Amino acid sequence: MDSGRRFRFGAVIGFGRSGQEWTATARHIEQLGFSTLLCPDVTGLFAPFQALSAAAAATSTLRLGSYVLAAPLRTPSEVAWETASLDVLSGGRFELGLGAGRPAAERDAARLGLPFGTPAERVSRVEQTIEAVRGRYAASDEASGSDAVRGVQ
């Protein structure tokens, strides 16, 4: 057993009645000693990147992550850009959770006017998104030559 690994606790929350309530909740979670705040990627709740940005501004040690971001709902380049931006704005506290979309994500795609795709297409989108995020952080993607935002981790 690896004794160097710490056991961490996280909270999964995606909504508050106001921005003030949301940031107060993030601060409370941090004060309770949780290490991570995760936001689900579900339409009808706060959009993950925006909610996590607000939580980053309200906290200083809390790690922030997407519970599981549904790759079919965003382009790979968009996820890379948003991830690197939030990573910089949070001081390197962002953790990206990425997946092909839970069964109800098909409804979310329809609400956003996006195709959900077959299972193979969605897995391919996850692979493309991973490549885009890695490229952004390594400054090897096409946009990196002119973009200042690359991520800090």
DSSP file with accessible surface (Angstrom, degrees, kcal/mol):
  #  RESIDUE AA STRUCTURE BP1 BP2  ACC     N-H-->O    O-->H-N    N-H-->O    O-->H-N    TCO  KAPPA ALPHA  PHI   PSI    X-CA   Y-CA   Z-CA
    1    1 A M              0   0  234      0, 0.0     2,-0.9     0, 0.0     3,-0.0   0.000 360.0 360.0 360.0 135.9    0.0    0.0    0.0
    2    2 A D    >   -     0   0  101      1,-0.2     3,-1.0     2,-0.1     0, 0.0  -0.644 360.0-172.5 -80.1 107.4    1.3    3.4   -0.9
    3    3 A S  T 3  S+     0   0  121     -2,-0.9    -1,-0.2     1,-0.2     0, 0.0   0.610  76.7  72.5 -78.0  -8.3    1.5    5.4    2.3
    4    4 A G  T 3  S+     0   0   67      2,-0.1     2,-0.4    -3,-0.0    -1,-0.2   0.581  77.9  92.9 -82.6  -7.3    2.3    8.6    0.4
    5    5 A R    <   -     0   0  200     -3,-1.0     2,-0.3     1,-0.0     0, 0.0  -0.732  67.2-144.6 -92.8 132.3   -1.2    9.0   -0.9
    6    6 A R        -     0   0  191     -2,-0.4     2,-0.5     1,-0.0    -2,-0.1  -0.716  15.1-125.0 -91.2 142.4   -3.7   11.1    1.1
    7    7 A F        -     0   0  173     -2,-0.3     2,-0.3     2,-0.0    -1,-0.0  -0.736  35.1-163.3 -83.0 127.7   -7.3   10.2    1.3
    8    8 A R        -     0   0  107     -2,-0.5     2,-0.4    26,-0.0    26,-0.1  -0.874  12.6-147.0-116.8 153.3   -9.3   13.2    0.1
    9    9 A F        -     0   0  134     -2,-0.3    26,-3.0    24,-0.3    27,-1.2  -0.940  18.5-177.4-117.4 139.4  -13.0   14.1    0.5
   10   10 A G  E     -a   36   0A  42     -2,-0.4     2,-0.4    25,-0.2    27,-0.2  -0.881  17.6-137.9-130.5 163.7  -14.9   16.1   -2.1
   11   11 A A  E     -a   37   0A  16     25,-2.6    27,-3.3    -2,-0.3     2,-0.6  -0.963   8.0-148.1-122.0 140.3  -18.4   17.5   -2.5
   12   12 A V  E     +a   38   0A  73     -2,-0.4     2,-0.3    25,-0.2    27,-0.2  -0.946  34.7 150.9-109.6 113.2  -20.5   17.4   -5.7
   13   13 A I        +     0   0   48     25,-2.3     3,-0.1    -2,-0.6    -2,-0.1  -0.997  20.1 173.1-143.2 142.1  -22.8   20.5   -5.9
   14   14 A G        +     0   0    8     -2,-0.3    32,-2.5     1,-0.2     2,-0.3   0.346  57.7  43.5-134.3   9.1  -24.2   22.2   -8.9
   15   15 A F        +     0   0  110     30,-0.2     2,-0.3     7,-0.1    -1,-0.2  -0.998  39.4 173.7-158.3 150.5  -26.6   24.9   -7.8
   16   16 A G        -     0   0    1     -2,-0.3     3,-0.1    -3,-0.1     6,-0.0  -0.944  43.2-114.0-144.5 162.2  -27.4   27.7   -5.4
   17   17 A R  S    S+     0   0  206     -2,-0.3     2,-0.3     1,-0.1     3,-0.1   0.688  97.6   3.1 -74.5 -15.1  -30.3   30.1   -5.4
   18   18 A S  S  > S-     0   0   53      1,-0.1     4,-2.5     0, 0.0     5,-0.1  -0.969  78.4-101.4-157.1 168.7  -27.9   33.0   -6.1
   19   19 A G  H  > S+     0   0   52     -2,-0.3     4,-2.6     1,-0.2     5,-0.2   0.887 122.3  54.1 -63.0 -37.7  -24.3   33.8   -6.8
   20   20 A Q  H  > S+     0   0  159      1,-0.2     4,-2.2     2,-0.2    -1,-0.2   0.926 109.7  46.2 -63.4 -43.4  -23.8   34.9   -3.2
   21   21 A E  H  > S+     0   0   58      2,-0.2     4,-2.4     1,-0.2    -2,-0.2   0.914 111.8  52.9 -65.3 -40.1  -25.2   31.6   -1.9
   22   22 A W  H  X S+     0   0    6     -4,-2.5     4,-2.2     2,-0.2    -2,-0.2   0.944 112.1  42.9 -60.4 -49.9  -23.0   29.6   -4.4
   23   23 A T  H  X S+     0   0   29     -4,-2.6     4,-2.5     1,-0.2    -1,-0.2   0.880 112.4  54.1 -68.5 -34.2  -19.8   31.3   -3.3
   24   24 A A  H  X S+     0   0   43     -4,-2.2     4,-2.4    -5,-0.2    -1,-0.2   0.903 108.6  50.2 -63.9 -38.8  -20.8   31.0    0.4
   25   25 A T  H  X S+     0   0   42     -4,-2.4     4,-2.7     2,-0.2    -2,-0.2   0.922 109.4  50.7 -64.7 -43.0  -21.3   27.3   -0.1
   26   26 A A  H  X S+     0   0    0     -4,-2.2     4,-2.2     1,-0.2    -2,-0.2   0.931 111.7  47.3 -61.2 -44.9  -17.9   27.0   -1.7
   27   27 A R  H  X S+     0   0   95     -4,-2.5     4,-2.7     1,-0.2    -1,-0.2   0.910 111.7  51.2 -62.8 -39.9  -16.3   28.8    1.2
   28   28 A H  H  X S+     0   0  101     -4,-2.4     4,-2.1     2,-0.2    -2,-0.2   0.918 108.7  50.5 -64.4 -43.2  -18.2   26.6    3.7
   29   29 A I  H  <>S+     0   0    8     -4,-2.7     5,-1.8     1,-0.2     4,-0.4   0.919 112.2  48.0 -60.4 -42.2  -17.0   23.4    1.9
   30   30 A E  H ><5S+     0   0   33     -4,-2.2     3,-1.5     1,-0.2    -2,-0.2   0.932 110.6  50.8 -63.6 -44.7  -13.4   24.7    2.1
   31   31 A Q  H 3<5S+     0   0  150     -4,-2.7    -1,-0.2     1,-0.3    -2,-0.2   0.822 103.7  59.4 -64.4 -30.8  -13.7   25.6    5.8
   32   32 A L  T 3<5S-     0   0  107     -4,-2.1    -1,-0.3    -5,-0.2    -2,-0.2   0.603 121.5-107.7 -73.0 -11.4  -15.1   22.1    6.5
   33   33 A G  T < 5 +     0   0   62     -3,-1.5   -24,-0.3    -4,-0.4    -3,-0.2   0.528  65.5 151.2  98.3   6.1  -11.9   20.7    5.2
   34   34 A F      < -     0   0   68     -5,-1.8    -1,-0.3     1,-0.1   -24,-0.2  -0.410  35.3-152.9 -65.2 149.1  -13.1   19.2    1.9
   35   35 A S        +     0   0   19    -26,-3.0    28,-2.9     1,-0.2     2,-0.4   0.735  69.6  34.6 -96.5 -22.7  -10.4   19.1   -0.7
   36   36 A T  E     -ab  10  63A   6    -27,-1.2   -25,-2.6    26,-0.2     2,-0.5  -0.992  52.5-160.3-140.9 140.3  -12.5   19.3   -3.8
   37   37 A L  E     -ab  11  64A   1     26,-2.5    28,-2.7    -2,-0.4     2,-0.4  -0.984  21.4-166.5-113.8 121.2  -15.7   20.8   -5.1
   38   38 A L  E     -ab  12  65A  38    -27,-3.3   -25,-2.3    -2,-0.5    28,-0.2  -0.925   7.1-154.4-113.1 136.9  -17.1   19.1   -8.2
   39   39 A C  E     - b   0  66A   1     26,-2.5    28,-2.9    -2,-0.4    29,-0.4  -0.932  16.7-131.2-108.9 127.3  -19.8   20.5  -10.5
   40   40 A P        -     0   0   20      0, 0.0     2,-1.0     0, 0.0    29,-0.1  -0.379  15.9-125.8 -72.5 155.2  -21.9   18.2  -12.5
   41   41 A D        +     0   0   13     27,-0.5     2,-0.4     6,-0.1     6,-0.1  -0.741  59.8 134.2-102.1  81.8  -22.4   18.9  -16.2
   42   42 A V    >   -     0   0   34     -2,-1.0     3,-1.8     4,-0.4    63,-0.1  -0.994  57.3-121.7-135.8 123.9  -26.2   18.9  -16.4
   43   43 A T  T 3  S+     0   0   30     -2,-0.4     3,-0.1     1,-0.2    65,-0.0  -0.374 101.3  45.2 -62.7 145.4  -28.4   21.5  -18.1
   44   44 A G  T 3  S+     0   0   60      1,-0.5    -1,-0.2    64,-0.0     2,-0.2   0.183 105.4  74.3 100.9 -17.8  -30.7   23.1  -15.6
   45   45 A L  S <  S-     0   0   67     -3,-1.8    -1,-0.5     1,-0.1   -30,-0.2  -0.606 104.5 -63.4-109.6 179.6  -27.9   23.5  -13.0
   46   46 A F        -     0   0   60    -32,-2.5    -4,-0.4    -2,-0.2    -1,-0.1  -0.367  59.2-103.1 -61.6 143.8  -25.0   26.0  -13.1
   47   47 A A     >  -     0   0   48      1,-0.1     4,-2.6    -6,-0.1     5,-0.3  -0.505  35.1-127.3 -65.7 131.3  -22.7   25.7  -16.1
   48   48 A P  H  > S+     0   0    3      0, 0.0     4,-2.8     0, 0.0     5,-0.3   0.884 100.9  47.4 -55.8 -48.4  -19.6   24.0  -14.7
   49   49 A F  H  > S+     0   0    6      1,-0.2     4,-1.8     2,-0.2     5,-0.1   0.913 115.9  44.9 -65.2 -38.4  -16.9   26.4  -15.9
   50   50 A Q  H  > S+     0   0  118      2,-0.2     4,-2.0     1,-0.2    -1,-0.2   0.934 115.1  47.3 -70.0 -43.9  -18.7   29.5  -14.8
   51   51 A A  H  X S+     0   0    6     -4,-2.6     4,-2.3     1,-0.2    -2,-0.2   0.916 113.1  48.5 -63.5 -42.4  -19.7   28.0  -11.4
   52   52 A L  H  X S+     0   0    0     -4,-2.8     4,-2.4    -5,-0.3    -1,-0.2   0.846 107.4  56.1 -69.6 -30.7  -16.2   26.8  -10.8
   53   53 A S  H  X S+     0   0   44     -4,-1.8     4,-1.9    -5,-0.3    -1,-0.2   0.925 108.8  46.9 -63.7 -44.2  -14.8   30.2  -11.7
   54   54 A A  H  X S+     0   0   38     -4,-2.0     4,-1.3     1,-0.2    -2,-0.2   0.919 112.6  49.6 -63.3 -42.2  -16.9   31.9   -9.1
   55   55 A A  H  X S+     0   0    0     -4,-2.3     4,-0.9     1,-0.2    -2,-0.2   0.887 108.0  54.5 -64.4 -37.0  -15.9   29.2   -6.5
   56   56 A A  H >< S+     0   0    8     -4,-2.4     3,-0.6     1,-0.2    -1,-0.2   0.901 107.5  49.8 -62.6 -40.5  -12.2   29.8   -7.4
   57   57 A A  H 3< S+     0   0   91     -4,-1.9    -1,-0.2     1,-0.2    -2,-0.2   0.789 113.1  47.1 -69.1 -25.0  -12.6   33.5   -6.7
   58   58 A A  H 3< S+     0   0   23     -4,-1.3     2,-0.3    -3,-0.2    -1,-0.2   0.539 114.1  46.3 -94.3  -8.9  -14.2   32.8   -3.4
   59   59 A T    <<  -     0   0   13     -4,-0.9   -32,-0.1    -3,-0.6   -33,-0.0  -0.798  53.5-162.7-129.2 170.9  -11.8   30.2   -2.1
   60   60 A S  S    S+     0   0   88     -2,-0.3    -1,-0.1   -33,-0.1    -4,-0.0   0.606  87.4  22.5-129.3 -21.8   -8.0   29.8   -1.9
   61   61 A T  S    S+     0   0   98      2,-0.1     2,-0.2    32,-0.0    -5,-0.0   0.604  87.4 110.8-121.2 -19.0   -7.2   26.1   -1.3
   62   62 A L        -     0   0    1     -7,-0.1     2,-0.2    -6,-0.1   -26,-0.2  -0.393  63.5-134.2 -64.9 125.3  -10.3   24.2   -2.5
   63   63 A R  E     -b   36   0A  61    -28,-2.9   -26,-2.5    -2,-0.2     2,-0.4  -0.578  21.7-150.1 -77.4 149.3   -9.6   22.2   -5.7
   64   64 A L  E     +bc  37  94A   0     29,-2.8    31,-2.8   -28,-0.2     2,-0.3  -0.975  21.4 164.0-128.8 133.3  -12.3   22.6   -8.3
   65   65 A G  E     -bc  38  95A   0    -28,-2.7   -26,-2.5    -2,-0.4     2,-0.5  -0.977  42.4-108.3-149.1 160.8  -13.4   20.2  -10.9
   66   66 A S  E     -b   39   0A   3     29,-1.5     3,-0.3    -2,-0.3    31,-0.2  -0.772  30.3-140.9 -82.1 128.5  -16.0   19.1  -13.4
   67   67 A Y  S    S-     0   0  127    -28,-2.9     2,-0.2    -2,-0.5    -1,-0.2   0.987  84.7 -28.7 -55.7 -62.1  -17.7   16.0  -12.0
   68   68 A V  S    S-     0   0   73    -29,-0.4   -27,-0.5    29,-0.1     2,-0.3  -0.752  70.5-146.2-152.3 107.6  -17.7   14.5  -15.5
   69   69 A L  E     -d   98   0B   0     28,-3.1    30,-2.7    -3,-0.3     2,-0.9  -0.605  20.5-125.9 -73.6 129.0  -17.8   17.0  -18.3
   70   70 A A  E >   -d   99   0B   3     -2,-0.3     3,-2.0    28,-0.2     4,-0.2  -0.680  17.2-157.5 -80.6 105.5  -19.9   15.5  -21.2
   71   71 A A  G >  S+     0   0    1     28,-2.7     3,-1.6    -2,-0.9    -1,-0.2   0.824  86.6  63.8 -55.2 -34.8  -17.5   15.7  -24.2
   72   72 A P  G 3  S+     0   0   11      0, 0.0    -1,-0.3     0, 0.0    28,-0.1   0.692  94.5  62.8 -67.1 -12.0  -20.3   15.7  -26.8
   73   73 A L  G <  S+     0   0   12     -3,-2.0     2,-0.3     1,-0.1    -2,-0.2   0.503 109.4  33.7 -90.5  -4.2  -21.7   19.0  -25.5
   74   74 A R  S <  S-     0   0   33     -3,-1.6    -1,-0.1    -4,-0.2    40,-0.0  -0.992  85.3-104.6-145.8 154.7  -18.6   21.0  -26.4
   75   75 A T     >  -     0   0   71     -2,-0.3     4,-2.2     1,-0.1     5,-0.2  -0.434  35.2-116.7 -74.5 153.7  -15.9   21.1  -29.0
   76   76 A P  H  > S+     0   0   21      0, 0.0     4,-2.3     0, 0.0     5,-0.2   0.911 116.5  51.3 -56.9 -41.4  -12.5   19.7  -28.0
   77   77 A S  H  > S+     0   0   86      1,-0.2     4,-2.4     2,-0.2     5,-0.2   0.876 107.4  53.4 -65.2 -36.9  -10.9   23.2  -28.6
   78   78 A E  H  > S+     0   0   71      2,-0.2     4,-2.9     1,-0.2     5,-0.3   0.934 109.3  47.8 -63.3 -45.1  -13.5   24.8  -26.4
   79   79 A V  H  X S+     0   0    0     -4,-2.2     4,-2.9     1,-0.2     5,-0.2   0.921 111.6  50.9 -62.7 -41.6  -12.8   22.4  -23.5
   80   80 A A  H  X S+     0   0    1     -4,-2.3     4,-2.4    -5,-0.2     5,-0.2   0.931 113.5  44.9 -61.6 -45.5   -9.1   23.0  -23.9
   81   81 A W  H  X S+     0   0  139     -4,-2.4     4,-2.5     2,-0.2    -2,-0.2   0.946 116.3  44.9 -63.7 -49.3   -9.5   26.8  -23.8
   82   82 A E  H  X S+     0   0   47     -4,-2.9     4,-2.6     2,-0.2     5,-0.2   0.907 114.0  50.5 -63.4 -41.1  -12.0   26.7  -20.9
   83   83 A T  H  X S+     0   0    3     -4,-2.9     4,-2.5    -5,-0.3    -2,-0.2   0.944 112.6  44.7 -63.2 -49.5   -9.8   24.2  -18.9
   84   84 A A  H  X S+     0   0    0     -4,-2.4     4,-2.3    -5,-0.2    67,-0.3   0.913 113.8  51.4 -63.3 -40.7   -6.6   26.2  -19.4
   85   85 A S  H  X S+     0   0   27     -4,-2.5     4,-2.8    -5,-0.2    -2,-0.2   0.949 113.1  43.5 -61.5 -48.9   -8.4   29.5  -18.5
   86   86 A L  H  X S+     0   0    3     -4,-2.6     4,-2.0     1,-0.2     7,-0.3   0.877 110.7  56.2 -67.7 -33.6   -9.9   28.1  -15.3
   87   87 A D  H  <>S+     0   0    0     -4,-2.5     5,-3.4    -5,-0.2     6,-0.4   0.944 112.4  41.9 -61.4 -45.3   -6.6   26.4  -14.4
   88   88 A V  H ><5S+     0   0   66     -4,-2.3     3,-1.5     1,-0.2    -2,-0.2   0.948 114.7  50.1 -65.8 -48.4   -4.9   29.8  -14.6
   89   89 A L  H 3<5S+     0   0  130     -4,-2.8    -1,-0.2     1,-0.3    -2,-0.2   0.787 113.1  47.0 -64.7 -26.0   -7.7   31.7  -12.8
   90   90 A S  T 3<5S-     0   0    4     -4,-2.0    -1,-0.3    -5,-0.2    -2,-0.2   0.385 115.2-112.3 -95.0   2.8   -7.8   29.2  -10.0
   91   91 A G  T < 5S-     0   0   64     -3,-1.5    -3,-0.2    -4,-0.3    -2,-0.1   0.862  78.8 -46.8  69.6  33.8   -4.0   29.1   -9.5
   92   92 A G  S   <S+     0   0   11     -5,-3.4    -1,-0.2    -6,-0.2    -4,-0.1   0.702 108.3 120.9  83.4  21.4   -3.7   25.5  -10.7
   93   93 A R        +     0   0   28     -6,-0.4   -29,-2.8    -7,-0.3     2,-0.3   0.402  39.8 111.8 -98.3   4.2   -6.6   24.2   -8.6
   94   94 A F  E     -c   64   0A   5    -31,-0.2     2,-0.4    -7,-0.2   -29,-0.2  -0.577  44.1-169.1 -85.1 139.5   -8.7   22.9  -11.5
   95   95 A E  E     -c   65   0A  50    -31,-2.8   -29,-1.5    -2,-0.3     2,-0.6  -0.994  14.4-143.1-124.5 124.3   -9.3   19.1  -12.1
   96   96 A L        -     0   0   59     -2,-0.4     2,-0.5   -31,-0.2   -29,-0.1  -0.785  13.6-172.5 -93.7 120.2  -10.9   18.0  -15.3
   97   97 A G        -     0   0   20     -2,-0.6   -28,-3.1   -31,-0.2     2,-0.4  -0.949  16.3-177.8-103.9 130.8  -13.3   15.1  -15.2
   98   98 A L  E     +d   69   0B  42     -2,-0.5     2,-0.3   -30,-0.3   -28,-0.2  -0.988   9.2 155.9-137.6 137.8  -14.3   14.1  -18.8
   99   99 A G  E     -d   70   0B  15    -30,-2.7   -28,-2.7    -2,-0.4     3,-0.1  -0.923  51.3-102.1-151.2 179.0  -16.6   11.4  -20.2
  100  100 A A  S    S-     0   0   28     -2,-0.3   -30,-0.1   -30,-0.2    23,-0.1   0.450  79.6 -83.4 -87.4  -1.6  -18.7   10.4  -23.1
  101  101 A G        -     0   0   19    -32,-0.2    -1,-0.2   -30,-0.1   -32,-0.1   0.351  37.5-104.5 105.4 125.3  -22.0   11.5  -21.5
  102  102 A R    >   -     0   0   89    -34,-0.2     3,-2.0     1,-0.1     4,-0.4  -0.251  48.7 -92.8 -69.5 166.8  -24.3    9.7  -19.0
  103  103 A P  T >  S+     0   0  124      0, 0.0     3,-1.2     0, 0.0     4,-0.3   0.888 127.1  51.2 -54.1 -40.0  -27.5    8.3  -20.4
  104  104 A A  T >> S+     0   0   46      1,-0.2     4,-1.2     2,-0.2     3,-0.8   0.595  87.8  84.5 -76.0  -6.3  -29.5   11.5  -19.6
  105  105 A A  H <> S+     0   0    0     -3,-2.0     4,-2.6     1,-0.2    -1,-0.2   0.751  76.6  69.3 -67.5 -20.4  -26.9   13.6  -21.4
  106  106 A E  H <> S+     0   0  120     -3,-1.2     4,-2.1    -4,-0.4    -1,-0.2   0.908  98.5  49.7 -62.6 -38.0  -28.7   12.9  -24.7
  107  107 A R  H <> S+     0   0  119     -3,-0.8     4,-2.5    -4,-0.3    -1,-0.2   0.914 109.3  51.9 -64.8 -41.2  -31.5   15.1  -23.4
  108  108 A D  H  X S+     0   0    0     -4,-1.2     4,-1.6     1,-0.2    -2,-0.2   0.918 108.1  51.2 -62.5 -42.2  -29.0   17.8  -22.5
  109  109 A A  H  <>S+     0   0    1     -4,-2.6     5,-3.1     1,-0.2     4,-0.5   0.929 110.1  49.5 -60.8 -43.2  -27.6   17.7  -26.0
  110  110 A A  H ><5S+     0   0   74     -4,-2.1     3,-1.2     1,-0.2    -2,-0.2   0.913 108.2  53.1 -62.8 -41.6  -31.1   18.0  -27.5
  111  111 A R  H 3<5S+     0   0  146     -4,-2.5    -1,-0.2     1,-0.3    -2,-0.2   0.822 112.6  45.3 -62.2 -31.0  -31.8   21.0  -25.2
  112  112 A L  T 3<5S-     0   0   94     -4,-1.6    -1,-0.3    -3,-0.2    -2,-0.2   0.441 116.1-115.3 -91.2  -1.9  -28.6   22.6  -26.5
  113  113 A G  T < 5S+     0   0   67     -3,-1.2    -3,-0.2    -4,-0.5    -2,-0.1   0.799  72.0 132.8  73.4  29.2  -29.4   21.8  -30.1
  114  114 A L      < -     0   0   66     -5,-3.1    -1,-0.3    -6,-0.2     2,-0.2  -0.855  61.8-111.7-113.4 149.4  -26.4   19.5  -30.4
  115  115 A P        -     0   0  109      0, 0.0    -5,-0.0     0, 0.0    -9,-0.0  -0.536  19.4-156.5 -73.4 141.9  -26.1   16.0  -31.8
  116  116 A F        -     0   0   20     -2,-0.2    -9,-0.0   -10,-0.0   -10,-0.0   0.844  30.7-155.2 -87.6 -37.6  -25.4   13.4  -29.1
  117  117 A G        -     0   0   31      4,-0.1    -1,-0.0   -11,-0.1   -11,-0.0   0.019  22.6 -61.8  88.0 166.5  -23.8   10.8  -31.4
  118  118 A T     >  -     0   0   69      1,-0.1     4,-2.7     4,-0.0     5,-0.2  -0.342  55.9 -99.6 -77.1 166.0  -23.3    7.1  -31.2
  119  119 A P  H  > S+     0   0   86      0, 0.0     4,-2.4     0, 0.0     5,-0.2   0.922 126.2  50.1 -54.4 -42.3  -21.3    5.5  -28.4
  120  120 A A  H  > S+     0   0   77      1,-0.2     4,-2.2     2,-0.2     5,-0.1   0.907 110.6  49.1 -64.8 -39.9  -18.3    5.2  -30.8
  121  121 A E  H  > S+     0   0  117      2,-0.2     4,-2.0     1,-0.2    -1,-0.2   0.896 111.4  49.7 -66.0 -38.4  -18.6    8.9  -31.8
  122  122 A R  H  X S+     0   0   44     -4,-2.7     4,-1.9     2,-0.2    -2,-0.2   0.907 110.6  48.6 -69.6 -39.6  -18.8   10.0  -28.2
  123  123 A V  H  X S+     0   0   73     -4,-2.4     4,-2.3    -5,-0.2    -2,-0.2   0.915 110.3  52.4 -65.5 -39.6  -15.7    8.0  -27.2
  124  124 A S  H  X S+     0   0   46     -4,-2.2     4,-2.6    -5,-0.2    -2,-0.2   0.903 106.8  53.3 -61.4 -38.9  -13.9    9.5  -30.2
  125  125 A R  H  X S+     0   0   73     -4,-2.0     4,-2.4     2,-0.2    -1,-0.2   0.891 106.8  52.1 -64.3 -37.9  -14.9   13.0  -29.0
  126  126 A V  H  X S+     0   0   24     -4,-1.9     4,-2.6     2,-0.2    -2,-0.2   0.947 110.3  48.3 -62.1 -46.4  -13.4   12.2  -25.6
  127  127 A E  H  X S+     0   0  109     -4,-2.3     4,-2.3     1,-0.2    -2,-0.2   0.924 112.2  48.5 -59.7 -44.4  -10.2   11.1  -27.2
  128  128 A Q  H  X S+     0   0   84     -4,-2.6     4,-2.2     1,-0.2    -1,-0.2   0.883 111.3  50.9 -63.3 -38.0  -10.1   14.3  -29.3
  129  129 A T  H  X S+     0   0    0     -4,-2.4     4,-2.7     2,-0.2     5,-0.2   0.911 108.3  51.0 -67.9 -42.1  -10.8   16.4  -26.3
  130  130 A I  H  X S+     0   0   62     -4,-2.6     4,-2.8     1,-0.2     5,-0.2   0.939 111.3  48.9 -60.0 -44.8   -8.0   14.8  -24.3
  131  131 A E  H  X S+     0   0  138     -4,-2.3     4,-2.5     1,-0.2    -2,-0.2   0.908 111.4  49.8 -61.2 -41.1   -5.6   15.5  -27.2
  132  132 A A  H  X S+     0   0   19     -4,-2.2     4,-2.2     2,-0.2    -2,-0.2   0.915 112.3  46.6 -66.0 -42.4   -6.8   19.1  -27.4
  133  133 A V  H  X S+     0   0   19     -4,-2.7     4,-2.4     2,-0.2     5,-0.2   0.946 113.8  47.9 -66.2 -46.1   -6.3   19.7  -23.7
  134  134 A R  H  X S+     0   0  181     -4,-2.8     4,-2.2    -5,-0.2     6,-0.2   0.911 111.5  51.7 -59.8 -41.4   -2.9   18.1  -23.7
  135  135 A G  H  X>S+     0   0    9     -4,-2.5     5,-2.4    -5,-0.2     6,-1.2   0.902 109.0  50.0 -62.6 -40.3   -2.0   20.2  -26.7
  136  136 A R  H ><5S+     0   0   10     -4,-2.2     3,-0.8     1,-0.2    -2,-0.2   0.935 113.3  45.3 -64.5 -44.9   -3.0   23.4  -25.0
  137  137 A Y  H 3<5S+     0   0   62     -4,-2.4    -1,-0.2     1,-0.2    -2,-0.2   0.851 115.7  46.3 -69.6 -32.1   -1.0   22.6  -21.9
  138  138 A A  H 3<5S-     0   0   71     -4,-2.2    -1,-0.2    -5,-0.2    -2,-0.2   0.479 108.1-126.3 -86.0  -3.1    2.0   21.6  -23.9
  139  139 A A  T <<5S+     0   0   46     -3,-0.8    -3,-0.2    -4,-0.6    -4,-0.1   0.818  79.8 116.2  59.9  33.1    1.7   24.7  -26.1
  140  140 A S      < +     0   0   92     -5,-2.4    -4,-0.2    -6,-0.2    -5,-0.1   0.408  43.8  99.5-110.5   1.3    1.7   22.4  -29.1
  141  141 A D  S >  S-     0   0   38     -6,-1.2     3,-0.7    -9,-0.1     4,-0.5  -0.399  86.8-106.1 -84.8 166.5   -1.8   23.1  -30.4
  142  142 A E  G >  S+     0   0  197      1,-0.2     3,-0.8     2,-0.2     4,-0.3   0.873 117.4  50.5 -59.7 -39.1   -2.5   25.5  -33.2
  143  143 A A  G >> S+     0   0   32      1,-0.2     4,-1.6     2,-0.1     3,-1.5   0.757  90.4  79.7 -73.6 -22.0   -3.9   28.3  -31.0
  144  144 A S  G <4 S+     0   0    2     -3,-0.7    -1,-0.2     1,-0.3    -2,-0.2   0.776  79.8  67.8 -60.4 -27.4   -1.0   28.2  -28.6
  145  145 A G  G <4 S+     0   0   74     -3,-0.8    -1,-0.3    -4,-0.5    -2,-0.1   0.834 117.9  21.2 -62.7 -29.7    1.2   30.3  -30.9
  146  146 A S  T <4 S+     0   0  102     -3,-1.5     2,-0.3    -4,-0.3    -1,-0.2   0.514 107.1  90.6-116.3  -7.9   -1.0   33.3  -30.4
  147  147 A D     <  -     0   0   54     -4,-1.6     0, 0.0     1,-0.1     0, 0.0  -0.721  53.6-159.6 -96.0 143.0   -2.8   32.6  -27.1
  148  148 A A  S    S+     0   0  101     -2,-0.3     2,-0.6     1,-0.0    -1,-0.1   0.715  72.2  85.4 -86.3 -22.2   -1.5   33.6  -23.7
  149  149 A V        +     0   0   44      1,-0.2   -64,-0.2     3,-0.0   -65,-0.1  -0.711  38.5 139.9 -92.0 118.8   -3.6   31.0  -21.8
  150  150 A R        -     0   0   96     -2,-0.6   -11,-0.2   -66,-0.2    -1,-0.2   0.435  60.0-104.4-130.9  -9.6   -2.0   27.6  -21.5
  151  151 A G        -     0   0   20    -67,-0.3    -1,-0.1     1,-0.1   -67,-0.1  -0.071  16.2-123.2  93.9 157.6   -2.7   26.4  -18.0
  152  152 A V              0   0   88    -68,-0.1    -1,-0.1    -3,-0.0   -68,-0.0   0.550 360.0 360.0-116.2 -12.9   -0.4   26.2  -15.1
  153  153 A Q              0   0  121    -69,-0.1   -61,-0.1   -59,-0.0   -65,-0.0  -0.551 360.0 360.0 -83.0 360.0   -0.4   22.5  -14.0
